[in-house]
């Protein structure tokens, strides 16, 4: 492959930088002659820290500023946590094939260790996600679930300073930051359906950048890409941003692929679904499941 200058656009958090450096390392392996640099971009979601995510009302909260630089040619690849991306991207942008994913599950971090069932009644658990809050309360209706914002380190510090009993965070972020030992337990999709694309990095490029799309194809991961297609197809049909109480997770079980999903309305009424799917028809089957769930929730 000819030499290329590749600029990776990223948010400035420690996790975002760690993820982007990982992508850079994979690209350097595949294209040693390419010159790769990082460009830190401050997004609106980084600037607004005093409101819960679902009250800000911007579907491109962690994305828009990066997309603008992709379209202008200042950034070659935007590196996102896929779960932060809205269901529809800016016209002229697309996602490349996905690289290997990290653990897609939600993780429970307890200040004094133990399990969810070990917690006393009215224990205080913090999360910034309505999706996690609703599912957590279904597992333990007696818990006091409170909101929280900030990066991983900030949330862990708040847990200690405010004497919270625990947090729910993405296992992927904790593991990428080398904080595996803080995880008390992880929730399987039967207990808590994770956000669409959780654990996958969304690599956003200009739709007409065929050279970069071909390069990403060379280092892509089939399972992660299949997950990305299924979970984002479901989310797009739901019509949701990354903030509505909704989640989907494609999981390989024995010799079949299973798509788990959860969806809630504004009142907090929640439904779940589990569907065996065919990888050859996975996009349409994910869309069909989303339509069925919307109809059931609105019935």
C-alpha positions in Angstrom: 0.0 0.0 0.0 1.2 3.5 -0.8 2.3 5.9 1.9 -0.6 7.8 3.5 -0.9 10.5 6.2 -3.7 9.2 8.5 -5.1 11.6 11.2 -7.1 9.9 13.9 -9.7 12.2 15.6 -10.5 11.4 19.2 -12.0 12.9 22.3 -9.4 13.8 25.0 -10.3 11.5 27.9 -7.8 8.9 29.0 -10.0 6.1 27.7 -10.5 7.7 24.3 -6.8 8.3 23.9 -6.0 4.7 25.0 -8.5 3.4 22.5 -7.1 5.6 19.7 -3.6 4.6 20.4 -4.7 0.9 20.1 -6.2 1.7 16.7 -3.0 3.5 15.7 -0.9 0.5 16.6 -3.1 -1.8 14.5 -2.8 0.5 11.6 1.0 0.8 11.9 1.2 -3.0 11.8 -0.9 -3.1 8.6 0.7 -0.1 7.0 4.2 0.5 8.3 4.8 3.2 5.6 1.8 5.2 6.7 2.3 8.3 9.0 -0.3 8.3 11.7 -1.0 11.2 14.1 -3.7 11.9 16.7 -5.9 14.9 16.8 -7.8 15.6 20.1 -11.2 17.2 19.6 -13.4 18.6 22.4 -17.1 17.6 21.8 -20.2 19.2 23.2 -20.7 16.2 25.5 -17.3 16.9 27.1 -18.2 20.5 27.7 -21.6 19.9 29.4 -20.9 17.9 32.6 -23.7 19.2 34.9 -26.7 17.5 33.2 -27.6 13.8 32.7 -27.0 12.6 29.1 -30.6 12.0 28.4 -31.6 15.6 29.4 -29.2 17.3 27.0 -31.1 16.2 23.9 -28.4 16.2 21.3 -28.0 13.0 19.3 -24.5 13.9 18.2 -23.3 14.7 21.7 -19.9 13.1 21.5 -19.7 13.0 17.7 -20.6 16.1 15.8 -17.4 18.1 16.1 -15.3 15.0 15.0 -17.6 14.4 12.0 -17.2 18.0 10.9 -13.4 17.5 10.8 -13.8 14.2 8.9 -15.9 15.9 6.3 -13.5 18.8 6.0 -10.6 16.4 5.5 -8.8 17.5 8.7 -9.4 14.0 10.2 -9.1 10.7 8.3 -10.7 8.4 10.9 -12.8 9.4 13.8 -12.3 6.9 16.6 -15.5 6.6 18.8 -16.9 4.2 21.4 -19.5 2.8 19.0 -22.2 3.0 21.8 -21.8 6.8 21.8 -22.7 7.1 18.1 -26.3 8.1 17.1 -28.1 5.6 14.9 -27.6 7.8 11.8 -24.3 9.5 10.9 -23.8 12.8 9.0 -24.3 12.5 5.3 -21.0 11.8 3.7 -19.7 9.8 6.6 -19.8 6.0 7.1 -18.4 3.4 9.5 -15.6 1.2 8.4 -15.4 -2.5 9.3 -14.9 -3.1 13.1 -11.7 -4.2 14.7 -11.7 -6.9 17.4 -14.1 -6.0 20.3 -13.5 -5.8 24.0 -15.9 -7.3 26.6 -19.4 -6.0 25.7 -21.0 -6.5 29.1 -22.0 -4.0 31.8 -19.9 -4.3 35.0 -20.9 -3.8 38.6 -18.2 -2.1 40.6 -18.9 -2.3 44.4 -17.0 -0.1 46.8 -16.7 -3.0 49.3 -16.8 -5.9 46.8 -19.3 -8.7 46.7 -22.2 -9.3 44.4 -25.5 -7.5 43.5 -27.3 -9.8 45.9 -24.9 -9.0 48.8 -26.0 -5.4 48.8 -28.2 -4.2 51.6 -31.7 -2.9 50.9 -31.7 0.7 49.7 -28.0 0.5 48.7 -27.0 3.4 46.5 -25.8 2.5 43.0 -24.8 5.2 40.4 -25.1 5.2 36.7 -25.4 7.8 34.0 -27.6 5.5 31.8 -31.4 5.2 31.9 -31.0 1.8 30.2 -28.8 0.5 33.1 -31.0 2.1 35.7 -34.2 0.4 34.5 -32.6 -3.0 34.2 -30.8 -2.7 37.5 -34.1 -1.9 39.3 -35.7 -4.9 37.6 -33.0 -7.1 39.2 -33.2 -5.3 42.6 -36.3 -3.0 42.9 -35.2 -1.9 46.4 -32.0 -0.2 45.2 -31.5 3.6 45.3 -30.2 4.3 41.8 -28.7 7.8 41.3 -27.2 9.6 38.4 -23.5 10.3 37.8 -21.3 11.9 35.0 -17.6 12.0 34.3 -14.9 9.7 33.0 -14.0 6.4 34.6 -11.5 7.8 37.1 -13.9 10.6 38.1 -16.8 8.2 38.7 -14.5 5.9 40.8 -13.4 8.9 42.8 -17.0 10.0 43.3 -17.9 6.5 44.6 -15.3 6.8 47.3 -15.9 10.5 48.2 -19.7 10.2 48.3 -19.6 6.8 49.9 -21.7 5.3 47.1 -22.2 1.5 47.4 -21.3 1.0 43.7 -21.4 1.9 40.1 -22.4 0.3 36.8 -19.8 0.9 34.0 -18.9 -0.7 30.7 -16.6 -3.6 31.3 -14.8 -2.7 28.1 -13.7 0.7 29.4 -12.5 -0.7 32.7 -10.5 -3.4 31.0 -8.9 -1.1 28.4 -7.8 1.1 31.3 -6.3 -1.8 33.1 -8.9 -1.7 35.9 -10.1 -5.3 35.6 -9.6 -5.7 39.4 -12.3 -3.1 40.1 -15.0 -5.3 38.5 -17.1 -7.1 41.1 -19.2 -8.9 38.6 -20.4 -8.6 35.0 -24.0 -8.8 33.8 -24.9 -11.4 31.2 -27.4 -10.2 28.5 -30.2 -12.3 30.2 -29.7 -9.9 33.2 -28.8 -6.6 31.6 -28.7 -6.0 27.8 -25.8 -3.7 27.0 -25.8 -0.6 24.8 -25.7 -1.2 21.0 -22.1 -1.6 20.0 -20.7 -1.6 23.6 -17.1 -2.8 23.5 -16.6 -2.0 19.8 -14.8 1.0 18.4 -16.6 2.9 15.7 -14.2 3.9 13.0 -15.9 6.7 11.1 -14.5 7.9 7.7 -15.6 9.8 4.7 -17.8 7.6 2.5 -15.7 8.3 -0.5 -12.4 7.3 1.2 -12.0 3.9 -0.5 -8.3 3.6 0.4 -8.9 3.8 4.1 -12.0 1.6 4.0 -9.8 -1.1 2.2 -7.1 -0.7 4.8 -9.6 -1.2 7.7 -11.0 -4.2 5.9 -7.5 -5.9 6.1 -7.5 -5.6 9.9 -11.2 -6.0 10.7 -12.8 -8.7 12.9 -15.7 -10.6 11.5 -17.6 -11.2 14.7 -17.3 -7.5 15.8 -18.4 -6.3 12.4 -21.4 -8.7 12.5 -22.3 -7.4 15.9 -22.0 -3.8 14.7 -24.4 -4.5 11.7 -27.0 -6.3 13.8 -27.0 -4.0 16.8 -26.9 -0.7 14.9 -29.6 -1.9 12.4 -31.8 -2.6 15.4 -31.1 0.8 16.9 -31.7 2.7 13.6 -35.1 1.0 13.2 -36.0 1.9 16.8 -35.1 5.5 15.8 -33.1 6.2 18.9 -30.1 8.2 19.9 -27.5 6.8 22.3 -29.6 8.1 25.2 -33.0 6.5 25.0 -33.5 3.4 27.2 -32.6 0.8 24.6 -30.0 -1.8 24.1 -29.2 -4.8 21.8 -26.5 -7.4 22.1 -25.6 -10.1 19.5 -24.1 -13.1 21.2 -22.7 -16.4 19.9 -24.2 -19.3 21.9 -23.3 -22.9 21.1 -23.9 -23.1 17.4 -26.2 -20.2 16.9 -26.3 -16.4 17.1 -28.8 -14.8 19.5 -29.9 -11.2 19.5 -30.9 -9.9 22.9 -32.8 -6.5 23.1 -34.5 -4.2 25.6 -36.6 -1.1 25.0 -38.4 1.2 27.3 -40.8 4.2 26.9 -40.7 7.5 28.7 -42.8 6.2 31.6 -40.2 3.5 32.2 -42.2 0.6 30.9 -39.7 -1.9 29.6 -39.9 -4.9 27.3 -37.2 -7.5 26.4 -36.8 -9.9 23.5 -34.5 -12.8 22.6 -34.2 -14.0 18.9 -32.1 -16.5 17.2 -30.8 -15.0 13.9 -29.0 -16.1 10.7 -25.8 -14.2 10.0 -26.7 -14.1 6.3 -29.9 -12.3 7.0 -29.0 -10.5 10.2 -29.6 -6.9 9.2 -33.2 -7.6 8.1 -33.9 -9.8 11.1 -32.6 -7.1 13.5 -34.9 -4.6 11.8 -37.9 -7.0 12.0 -37.2 -7.5 15.8 -37.1 -3.7 16.3 -40.4 -3.2 14.6 -42.0 -5.9 16.6 -40.7 -4.4 19.9 -41.9 -0.9 19.0 -45.4 -2.3 18.2 -45.5 -4.2 21.5 -44.4 -1.2 23.5 -46.9 1.1 21.8 -49.8 -1.4 22.0 
